[in-house]
């Protein structure tokens, strides 16, 4: 009800519950353009526990505010469900 059907919470939560570890999200700003990228965060890699980063994609809800904010509706939302986006 909270997402008004715009977000599949069950699918989103599966990526957080079934994957080991956490995503590292990198945000790059080039002028007015923003790009985001996710990868599996590894502090210490043990080869026997390593799996391909391609199999680890989280559904990451991101919120942001732009300079064109009118203070009435400031927050924008984006779902990062691929390796990179925006």
Secondary structure, 3 states (H helix, E strand, C coil): CCCCCCCCHHHHHHHHHHCCCCEEEEEEEECCEEEEEEEECCCCCCHHHCCCHHHCCCCEEEEEECCCCCCCCCEEEEEECCCEEC
